[in-house]
Amino acid sequence: MPQLDFLIILPQIFWLIICFSLFYFFLTYYFLPRFLKTIKARINFIKNNQILEIQVFNAITEKQKKTFKNLNKTLSNIRSLLFIKLFTLKFNFTNQPFKNNYLILNKKILIASTHSLFFCNSILLNSLEFYPLFLNKKKLNK
């Protein structure tokens, strides 16, 4: 068998070792540093993007907090102007025209209606029917 002859196999093994070692050194000393630089650059790029993302997220959340704080302050000012100063009703009677239980009931209805106005509950407010006692209006039977 000529392919297993020692004189034919020895030069093939020699050139295989030479070519493989040259190819190996060429890859490790030329291509591998370039690949590592590319990988390190990608890792640094990702880290920088993550740091930038955290900074942008913190800036946005700070702006949102400031905006919500200003909005809550403005809404509380509007609430105080509209509901506390405008809808605070004080009746001062020289003679009490009604009995105490009617005055207490009227006060509770007034408090309930102002609380429903505070929370802008229009369904609750529309469900209440007011028949003032001092006008002597009676509820019509439907």
Secondary structure, 3 states (H helix, E strand, C coil): CHHHCHHHHHHHHHHHHHHHHHHHHHHHHHHHHHHHHHHHHHHHHHHHHHHHHHHHHHHHHHHHHHHHHHHHHHHHHHHHHHHHHHCCCCCCCCCCCCCHHHHHHHHHHHHHHHHHHHCCCHHHHHHCCCCCCCCCCCCCCC
